[in-house]
Amino acid sequence: MNNGLFITFEGGEGSGKTTQIALLSDYLVSKSYKVYVTREPGGSIGAESIRNLLVTGNPDKWDSETEALLMYAARRDNYIRVIRPNLNEGKIVISDRFSDSTKVYQGIVGGVSQEKINLLHNFCLDNFQPDLTFILDIDVKKGLSRANSRKGNENRFESKGADFHNLVRDAYLDLASKNKKRMHIIDASKSITDIYGDIKNIFDKYIKENN
């Protein structure tokens, strides 16, 4: 843990990432870990400004290439100002979304080639990757219903429609099948307590196997 640990949560809209991040953070603090929670797009002052451009407004106002560029501009700022410094202090950093979101939303579903995304990733982050990733998987109709019940105007991606989000769900499952060591699919249709139990058990196993 001298170099910290970077954990990411991924999944479709309304999958319950925020709730589970809070529960895991509380658990880690109770085990005397130092924890920092961030989100994407956002997390730093500059990245939060870019977030507003990405998550509000007409769903078609950016094409996938522009979205990817904006995502990585925000990610770069969050990485150099928030994620890396906290990892260097030996903290566990938990992020609500990270680079896998871009691989799925702008890449697999949006049509930006993996080669272009890899170039962006290497340029902005020097190939930095999460240590552990939880993918919260939920039925798209249920997830969108949850997401659309939230207050506020950060609904640009939610408004892309069920067909888009079914492709997102399939893409996450496919990505996880190719990265089984790092990525863990969590059944987000279960109770909050059961989901938390699954995540906690995977984390405990990870720590046991890597320390």
C-alpha positions as CSV (number, residue, x, y, z in Angstrom):
1,M,0.0,0.0,0.0
2,N,3.0,2.3,-0.1
3,N,2.0,3.4,-3.6
4,G,-1.7,3.6,-2.8
5,L,-4.4,1.6,-4.5
6,F,-6.7,2.8,-7.3
7,I,-10.2,1.4,-7.3
8,T,-12.8,2.3,-10.0
9,F,-16.6,1.7,-10.2
10,E,-18.1,1.4,-13.6
11,G,-21.6,0.6,-15.0
12,G,-24.6,2.0,-16.7
13,E,-26.7,4.9,-15.5
14,G,-28.6,4.3,-12.3
15,S,-26.6,1.2,-11.3
16,G,-26.0,2.4,-7.8
17,K,-22.3,3.3,-7.9
18,T,-22.5,6.3,-5.6
19,T,-24.2,4.3,-2.8
20,Q,-21.7,1.4,-3.1
21,I,-18.7,3.8,-3.2
22,A,-19.9,5.4,0.0
23,L,-20.3,2.0,1.7
24,L,-16.9,0.7,0.6
25,S,-15.3,4.0,1.7
26,D,-16.8,3.7,5.1
27,Y,-15.6,0.1,5.4
28,L,-12.1,1.0,4.4
29,V,-11.9,3.9,6.9
30,S,-13.1,1.5,9.6
31,K,-10.1,-0.8,8.7
32,S,-7.8,2.3,9.2
33,Y,-7.1,2.9,5.5
34,K,-6.8,6.4,4.3
35,V,-9.4,7.0,1.5
36,Y,-10.0,9.6,-1.1
37,V,-13.1,9.5,-3.3
38,T,-13.3,11.2,-6.7
39,R,-15.5,11.1,-9.8
40,E,-15.4,11.4,-13.6
41,P,-15.9,13.5,-15.5
42,G,-14.8,15.8,-12.7
43,G,-12.9,15.5,-9.4
44,S,-10.7,18.5,-9.7
45,I,-11.7,22.2,-10.2
46,G,-10.8,22.2,-13.8
47,A,-12.3,18.8,-14.5
48,E,-15.6,19.8,-12.9
49,S,-15.8,22.7,-15.4
50,I,-15.4,20.3,-18.3
51,R,-18.0,18.0,-16.6
52,N,-20.7,20.6,-17.1
53,L,-20.0,20.7,-20.8
54,L,-20.3,16.9,-21.1
55,V,-23.3,15.9,-18.9
56,T,-25.7,18.7,-19.7
57,G,-27.6,19.8,-22.8
58,N,-28.6,18.1,-26.0
59,P,-27.4,14.5,-26.3
60,D,-26.2,15.1,-29.8
61,K,-24.2,18.3,-29.2
62,W,-20.9,16.5,-29.3
63,D,-19.8,13.6,-31.5
64,S,-17.9,10.7,-29.9
65,E,-14.5,12.0,-30.9
66,T,-15.1,15.4,-29.2
67,E,-16.6,13.6,-26.2
68,A,-13.4,11.4,-25.9
69,L,-11.2,14.5,-26.1
70,L,-13.2,16.3,-23.4
71,M,-13.2,13.2,-21.2
72,Y,-9.5,12.9,-21.4
73,A,-8.9,16.6,-20.8
74,A,-10.9,16.3,-17.6
75,R,-9.3,13.0,-16.7
76,R,-5.8,14.4,-17.1
77,D,-6.5,17.2,-14.7
78,N,-8.2,14.9,-12.2
79,Y,-5.2,12.5,-12.4
80,I,-2.4,15.1,-12.0
81,R,-4.1,17.2,-9.3
82,V,-6.1,14.6,-7.3
83,I,-5.5,10.9,-8.1
84,R,-1.8,10.8,-8.4
85,P,-1.0,13.0,-5.4
86,N,-3.3,11.0,-3.1
87,L,-1.9,7.7,-4.4
88,N,1.6,9.0,-3.6
89,E,0.5,9.5,-0.1
90,G,-0.4,5.9,0.2
91,K,-4.2,6.4,0.1
92,I,-6.9,4.2,-1.5
93,V,-8.4,6.3,-4.2
94,I,-11.9,5.4,-5.3
95,S,-13.3,6.9,-8.5
96,D,-16.8,6.9,-9.8
97,R,-15.9,6.1,-13.4
98,F,-12.5,6.2,-15.1
99,S,-11.0,5.3,-18.5
100,D,-13.2,2.2,-19.0
101,S,-16.1,4.5,-19.4
102,T,-14.5,6.1,-22.4
103,K,-13.6,2.7,-23.8
104,V,-17.3,1.8,-23.6
105,Y,-19.3,5.0,-24.2
106,Q,-17.1,6.7,-26.8
107,G,-15.2,3.7,-28.0
108,I,-17.2,0.5,-28.3
109,V,-20.6,2.2,-28.5
110,G,-19.6,5.6,-30.0
111,G,-17.3,4.2,-32.7
112,V,-14.0,5.8,-31.7
113,S,-11.3,3.3,-32.5
114,Q,-9.4,1.6,-29.7
115,E,-6.2,2.8,-31.3
116,K,-7.3,6.4,-30.9
117,I,-8.4,5.9,-27.3
118,N,-5.1,4.1,-26.5
119,L,-3.2,7.1,-28.0
120,L,-5.2,9.5,-25.8
121,H,-4.7,7.4,-22.8
122,N,-1.0,7.0,-23.2
123,F,-0.5,10.7,-24.0
124,C,-2.6,12.0,-21.0
125,L,-1.9,9.3,-18.4
126,D,1.2,7.5,-19.5
127,N,-0.8,4.2,-19.6
128,F,-1.9,4.5,-15.9
129,Q,-4.6,1.9,-15.1
130,P,-6.8,1.0,-12.2
131,D,-5.8,-1.8,-9.8
132,L,-9.3,-3.0,-9.2
133,T,-12.6,-2.3,-11.0
134,F,-16.2,-3.1,-10.1
135,I,-18.8,-3.1,-12.8
136,L,-22.3,-2.7,-11.5
137,D,-24.6,-4.5,-13.9
138,I,-28.3,-3.7,-14.0
139,D,-31.2,-4.0,-16.3
140,V,-31.2,-0.9,-18.5
141,K,-34.9,0.0,-18.0
142,K,-34.5,-0.2,-14.2
143,G,-31.3,1.8,-14.2
144,L,-32.6,4.6,-16.5
145,S,-35.7,4.8,-14.3
146,R,-33.5,5.4,-11.3
147,A,-31.3,7.9,-13.1
148,N,-34.2,9.9,-14.5
149,S,-35.7,10.3,-11.1
150,R,-32.8,12.4,-9.9
151,K,-33.1,16.1,-9.7
152,G,-30.9,18.5,-11.7
153,N,-29.9,18.8,-15.4
154,E,-27.0,16.3,-15.6
155,N,-29.0,14.0,-17.9
156,R,-27.3,14.3,-21.2
157,F,-26.2,10.7,-21.3
158,E,-29.4,9.3,-19.8
159,S,-31.3,11.0,-22.6
160,K,-29.5,9.0,-25.3
161,G,-32.2,6.3,-24.9
162,A,-32.6,2.7,-24.0
163,D,-31.0,1.3,-27.2
164,F,-27.8,3.2,-26.6
165,H,-27.7,2.1,-23.0
166,N,-28.3,-1.6,-23.9
167,L,-25.2,-1.3,-26.1
168,V,-23.3,0.2,-23.1
169,R,-24.4,-2.7,-20.9
170,D,-23.3,-5.3,-23.5
171,A,-20.0,-3.5,-24.0
172,Y,-19.2,-3.5,-20.3
173,L,-19.9,-7.2,-20.0
174,D,-17.7,-7.9,-23.0
175,L,-14.9,-5.7,-21.6
176,A,-15.1,-7.5,-18.3
177,S,-14.9,-10.9,-20.0
178,K,-11.5,-9.9,-21.5
179,N,-10.1,-8.4,-18.2
180,K,-11.2,-10.9,-15.6
181,K,-8.2,-10.3,-13.3
182,R,-9.0,-6.6,-12.8
183,M,-12.7,-6.3,-13.6
184,H,-15.4,-7.8,-11.5
185,I,-19.1,-7.9,-12.5
186,I,-21.5,-7.2,-9.7
187,D,-25.2,-8.0,-9.9
188,A,-26.7,-4.6,-9.1
189,S,-30.2,-5.9,-9.1
190,K,-29.6,-7.4,-5.6
191,S,-30.2,-5.6,-2.3
192,I,-27.8,-2.8,-1.4
193,T,-26.5,-4.9,1.5
194,D,-25.9,-7.9,-0.7
195,I,-24.1,-5.8,-3.4
196,Y,-21.9,-4.3,-0.7
197,G,-21.1,-7.7,0.7
198,D,-20.0,-8.9,-2.8
199,I,-17.8,-5.9,-3.2
200,K,-16.3,-6.1,0.3
201,N,-15.5,-9.8,-0.2
202,I,-13.7,-9.1,-3.5
203,F,-11.7,-6.3,-2.0
204,D,-10.7,-8.4,1.0
205,K,-9.6,-11.2,-1.3
206,Y,-7.6,-8.8,-3.5
207,I,-5.7,-7.4,-0.4
208,K,-5.0,-10.9,0.8
209,E,-3.6,-12.0,-2.5
210,N,-1.6,-8.8,-3.2
211,N,0.0,-8.1,0.2
